[in-house]
């Protein structure tokens, strides 16, 4: 047993999805020790599935890559995945709509989480409601998706707009992007919770991992 963590190595078998390691708040040494234990577990066959390291600062990423040099590292989303190749996709398409380029780190975290949990994914960037024609031009994707993740800050209005066009359920992710009255994501959070279009579920501010995981579970069915 590690002195810094008790890893849930049986989660993939029990729930169908492996444990993710949240790096923020951990020291690089702690993350390195966790990576070493995961490598040992993979070598002796006591764990299966892709392991994700989320919210990894550069020093966390270096610690992981020292132990797992072939891990995939997406710097924008601060996410690492090991083994680096996602599984073959099953289920339905997860479409991720990102309102603005500033929301992209959270959107990529959601997209990559769903991909590494075994879903086909497609990411659309910079389709916020300031230019509504950009959303309408993606009607085909909206209709094809089995579940849609909408990532938006500021007023968070994109979730309601897409939910009003889609048959699929919408997982809305408020981000901490915006000027002062956005209150670091509280304004879009409240907008999404008060969406008048039905079929919208909301995760916590900046929680791309949670949105991608939920979308992957919905799309599996």
C-alpha positions as a Python dict, from the first residue, in 0.01 Angstrom:
ca = {
    (1, 'X'): (0, 0, 0),
    (2, 'X'): (123, 349, -79),
    (3, 'X'): (179, 591, 205),
    (4, 'X'): (22, 874, 3),
    (5, 'X'): (-280, 704, -158),
    (6, 'X'): (-489, 388, -156),
    (7, 'X'): (-549, 319, -524),
    (8, 'X'): (-875, 163, -636),
    (9, 'X'): (-719, -91, -870),
    (10, 'X'): (-1040, -288, -910),
    (11, 'X'): (-1257, 2, -1023),
    (12, 'X'): (-1243, -84, -1393),
    (13, 'X'): (-1370, -435, -1327),
    (14, 'X'): (-1631, -316, -1076),
    (15, 'X'): (-1765, -8, -1258),
    (16, 'X'): (-1639, -48, -1612),
    (17, 'X'): (-1416, 260, -1589),
    (18, 'X'): (-1073, 292, -1426),
    (19, 'X'): (-971, 536, -1155),
    (20, 'X'): (-838, 879, -1253),
    (21, 'X'): (-561, 1055, -1063),
    (22, 'X'): (-632, 1421, -979),
    (23, 'X'): (-288, 1579, -965),
    (24, 'X'): (-370, 1929, -844),
    (25, 'X'): (-280, 1961, -475),
    (26, 'X'): (-42, 1666, -490),
    (27, 'X'): (334, 1702, -495),
    (28, 'X'): (530, 1571, -795),
    (29, 'X'): (681, 1308, -566),
    (30, 'X'): (335, 1186, -467),
    (31, 'X'): (225, 1168, -829),
    (32, 'X'): (544, 982, -919),
    (33, 'X'): (478, 725, -644),
    (34, 'X'): (124, 672, -772),
    (35, 'X'): (250, 627, -1129),
    (36, 'X'): (504, 370, -1007),
    (37, 'X'): (232, 174, -826),
    (38, 'X'): (10, 181, -1134),
    (39, 'X'): (293, 51, -1349),
    (40, 'X'): (352, -233, -1102),
    (41, 'X'): (-20, -316, -1103),
    (42, 'X'): (-27, -323, -1482),
    (43, 'X'): (280, -547, -1493),
    (44, 'X'): (128, -802, -1257),
    (45, 'X'): (-218, -783, -1414),
    (46, 'X'): (-405, -645, -1112),
    (47, 'X'): (-547, -346, -1299),
    (48, 'X'): (-691, -291, -1647),
    (49, 'X'): (-796, 1, -1861),
    (50, 'X'): (-649, 340, -1937),
    (51, 'X'): (-539, 551, -1640),
    (52, 'X'): (-591, 926, -1662),
    (53, 'X'): (-391, 1188, -1474),
    (54, 'X'): (-593, 1511, -1465),
    (55, 'X'): (-504, 1870, -1379),
    (56, 'X'): (-135, 1790, -1419),
    (57, 'X'): (98, 2089, -1394),
    (58, 'X'): (427, 2065, -1587),
    (59, 'X'): (608, 1928, -1282),
    (60, 'X'): (338, 1660, -1239),
    (61, 'X'): (366, 1569, -1606),
    (62, 'X'): (742, 1530, -1581),
    (63, 'X'): (701, 1300, -1281),
    (64, 'X'): (451, 1081, -1467),
    (65, 'X'): (661, 1071, -1783),
    (66, 'X'): (970, 972, -1585),
    (67, 'X'): (786, 656, -1480),
    (68, 'X'): (557, 609, -1782),
    (69, 'X'): (757, 760, -2071),
    (70, 'X'): (510, 645, -2335),
    (71, 'X'): (211, 815, -2169),
    (72, 'X'): (13, 1053, -2390),
    (73, 'X'): (33, 1412, -2266),
    (74, 'X'): (-203, 1688, -2376),
    (75, 'X'): (-57, 2010, -2242),
    (76, 'X'): (-363, 2223, -2320),
    (77, 'X'): (-597, 2015, -2103),
    (78, 'X'): (-326, 1916, -1851),
    (79, 'X'): (-422, 1552, -1901),
    (80, 'X'): (-205, 1242, -1936),
    (81, 'X'): (-324, 898, -2037),
    (82, 'X'): (-151, 562, -2003),
    (83, 'X'): (-141, 342, -2201),
    (84, 'X'): (-128, 613, -2468),
    (85, 'X'): (-365, 458, -2722),
    (86, 'X'): (-737, 492, -2650),
    (87, 'X'): (-950, 181, -2681),
    (88, 'X'): (-1147, 112, -2995),
    (89, 'X'): (-1463, 322, -2974),
    (90, 'X'): (-1800, 171, -2898),
    (91, 'X'): (-2139, 325, -2830),
    (92, 'X'): (-2251, 650, -2987),
    (93, 'X'): (-2072, 972, -3075),
    (94, 'X'): (-1981, 1226, -2806),
    (95, 'X'): (-1977, 1575, -2960),
    (96, 'X'): (-1805, 1848, -2759),
    (97, 'X'): (-1899, 2208, -2837),
    (98, 'X'): (-1665, 2475, -2703),
    (99, 'X'): (-1801, 2829, -2690),
    (100, 'X'): (-1469, 3013, -2716),
    (101, 'X'): (-1099, 2945, -2752),
    (102, 'X'): (-1052, 3042, -2386),
    (103, 'X'): (-1275, 2748, -2291),
    (104, 'X'): (-1062, 2505, -2490),
    (105, 'X'): (-860, 2352, -2200),
    (106, 'X'): (-1180, 2234, -2029),
    (107, 'X'): (-1333, 2122, -2358),
    (108, 'X'): (-1025, 1917, -2445),
    (109, 'X'): (-1031, 1757, -2101),
    (110, 'X'): (-1391, 1650, -2162),
    (111, 'X'): (-1321, 1528, -2513),
    (112, 'X'): (-1010, 1329, -2422),
    (113, 'X'): (-1177, 1176, -2116),
    (114, 'X'): (-1465, 1046, -2328),
    (115, 'X'): (-1221, 922, -2594),
    (116, 'X'): (-1004, 733, -2347),
    (117, 'X'): (-1315, 582, -2191),
    (118, 'X'): (-1395, 426, -2527),
    (119, 'X'): (-1615, 667, -2719),
    (120, 'X'): (-1588, 827, -3060),
    (121, 'X'): (-1551, 1200, -3009),
    (122, 'X'): (-1564, 1517, -3215),
    (123, 'X'): (-1464, 1863, -3092),
    (124, 'X'): (-1600, 2191, -3229),
    (125, 'X'): (-1428, 2510, -3114),
    (126, 'X'): (-1537, 2875, -3103),
    (127, 'X'): (-1910, 2847, -3169),
    (128, 'X'): (-2037, 3079, -2896),
    (129, 'X'): (-2371, 3254, -2922),
    (130, 'X'): (-2213, 3585, -3029),
    (131, 'X'): (-2218, 3429, -3376),
    (132, 'X'): (-2522, 3203, -3379),
    (133, 'X'): (-2469, 3105, -3743),
    (134, 'X'): (-2164, 2904, -3632),
    (135, 'X'): (-2383, 2674, -3423),
    (136, 'X'): (-2649, 2641, -3689),
    (137, 'X'): (-2383, 2536, -3941),
    (138, 'X'): (-2320, 2228, -3720),
    (139, 'X'): (-2678, 2100, -3725),
    (140, 'X'): (-2564, 1776, -3888),
    (141, 'X'): (-2325, 1698, -3602),
    (142, 'X'): (-2586, 1793, -3344),
    (143, 'X'): (-2828, 1545, -3500),
    (144, 'X'): (-2569, 1264, -3523),
    (145, 'X'): (-2442, 1286, -3166),
    (146, 'X'): (-2555, 1042, -2900),
    (147, 'X'): (-2467, 1293, -2629),
    (148, 'X'): (-2340, 1651, -2646),
    (149, 'X'): (-2103, 1825, -2408),
    (150, 'X'): (-2128, 2205, -2411),
    (151, 'X'): (-1842, 2402, -2255),
    (152, 'X'): (-1900, 2775, -2205),
    (153, 'X'): (-1810, 3063, -1978),
    (154, 'X'): (-1938, 3423, -1955),
    (155, 'X'): (-2320, 3391, -1987),
    (156, 'X'): (-2319, 3015, -2052),
    (157, 'X'): (-2600, 3054, -2304),
    (158, 'X'): (-2466, 2801, -2554),
    (159, 'X'): (-2600, 2507, -2353),
    (160, 'X'): (-2961, 2626, -2385),
    (161, 'X'): (-2919, 2701, -2754),
    (162, 'X'): (-2782, 2356, -2839),
    (163, 'X'): (-3031, 2178, -2613),
    (164, 'X'): (-3307, 2353, -2807),
    (165, 'X'): (-3175, 2200, -3129),
    (166, 'X'): (-3072, 1852, -3013),
    (167, 'X'): (-3243, 1520, -2957),
    (168, 'X'): (-2949, 1398, -2751),
    (169, 'X'): (-2896, 1484, -2383),
    (170, 'X'): (-2665, 1778, -2315),
    (171, 'X'): (-2396, 1780, -2046),
    (172, 'X'): (-2320, 2144, -1970),
    (173, 'X'): (-1985, 2259, -1830),
    (174, 'X'): (-1956, 2616, -1699),
    (175, 'X'): (-1605, 2758, -1712),
    (176, 'X'): (-1435, 3025, -1506),
    (177, 'X'): (-1379, 3235, -1821),
    (178, 'X'): (-1529, 3584, -1822),
    (179, 'X'): (-1517, 3934, -1684),
    (180, 'X'): (-1585, 4026, -1321),
    (181, 'X'): (-1960, 3966, -1309),
    (182, 'X'): (-1906, 3613, -1435),
    (183, 'X'): (-1778, 3548, -1079),
    (184, 'X'): (-1523, 3288, -1192),
    (185, 'X'): (-1785, 3061, -1344),
    (186, 'X'): (-2077, 3115, -1108),
    (187, 'X'): (-2276, 3315, -1365),
    (188, 'X'): (-2263, 3048, -1638),
    (189, 'X'): (-2326, 2779, -1376),
    (190, 'X'): (-2651, 2947, -1272),
    (191, 'X'): (-2749, 3009, -1636),
    (192, 'X'): (-2704, 2643, -1719),
    (193, 'X'): (-2893, 2528, -1411),
    (194, 'X'): (-3178, 2757, -1514),
    (195, 'X'): (-3182, 2647, -1879),
    (196, 'X'): (-3536, 2655, -2015),
    (197, 'X'): (-3454, 2388, -2275),
    (198, 'X'): (-3508, 2042, -2121),
    (199, 'X'): (-3247, 1769, -2129),
    (200, 'X'): (-2956, 1965, -1979),
    (201, 'X'): (-2747, 1825, -1696),
    (202, 'X'): (-2480, 2046, -1538),
    (203, 'X'): (-2145, 1954, -1385),
    (204, 'X'): (-1923, 2169, -1167),
    (205, 'X'): (-1726, 2471, -1287),
    (206, 'X'): (-1431, 2373, -1512),
    (207, 'X'): (-1503, 2002, -1457),
    (208, 'X'): (-1417, 1873, -1801),
    (209, 'X'): (-1325, 1532, -1663),
    (210, 'X'): (-1664, 1489, -1494),
    (211, 'X'): (-1846, 1594, -1810),
    (212, 'X'): (-1646, 1362, -2033),
    (213, 'X'): (-1695, 1069, -1796),
    (214, 'X'): (-2071, 1122, -1773),
    (215, 'X'): (-2097, 1164, -2151),
    (216, 'X'): (-1903, 841, -2204),
    (217, 'X'): (-2140, 655, -1973),
    (218, 'X'): (-2448, 795, -2150),
    (219, 'X'): (-2305, 722, -2494),
    (220, 'X'): (-2224, 364, -2396),
    (221, 'X'): (-2597, 290, -2378),
}
